[in-house]
Amino acid sequence: MVTAATVANAAGIAPRTKHYVLRDEYGIAYDGNRSTHVLAALQRSDRTPDLDHAVRIAAMGLYKAFTTGRMNIHLARRVREQYSPYQLCALVARIANEAGPDATIGYLADHWINQHADNL
């Protein structure tokens, strides 16, 4: 079972982190808001090498649902405006734990996340 702390530690996020900016090797910030930066970091094995495959798939599925407009509008608003970086890590951990080891990016983005949007 993956915990929020495990996911957050892998990305260098503390419980009180308010701002998170993902930068490239030259120090230039990526486009997007803090939610996009956190989810992008959790997808990248070079930035978060300690995360297992299920967590990375959960991050990719959440990112895909969020960025392609597939996500329930109320959940998308919470992800974009209300969740702190640590809470996003907790959300990814929860999706990884509850969706199961056989979940795919497409299944999470197209079905699972929206089916559970009211509880996430």
Steps between C-alpha positions, in 0.01 A plus 500: 500500500634840396468796733474871431830551681677250273376674185569849634850414623590362158417840348655706780164627624435563869154507664510880521627562146284768339687558174664238283679582179648239270809624320707354220873437519565868417279628782218614274152437640261282305169645380189454707375542853621325815265204444644444155854526639436248779331248271773542238772438759325185625490362147872543435732226615798736482334736752339240724704180459375346825137472388369165389320429174145511644555847644645628174200357308262666748677834450485460122131410507416795724709734285334375181150539646588847629672640190272354233169610650384149585485567873182579690484880509467521878798273560702688237432826680610353834816361342583830330400748770472337840736206541845574633797317349493255793127439457562423131758242606242352738249487216744318274580254780131437557433440130798261481378306803131483412510458122711188523824384343342425161366851442609669180541868422201497265276312742582745779456809282186387321315309771636441849575859601159629395320205658664589832513881459261572786722304742838634387 
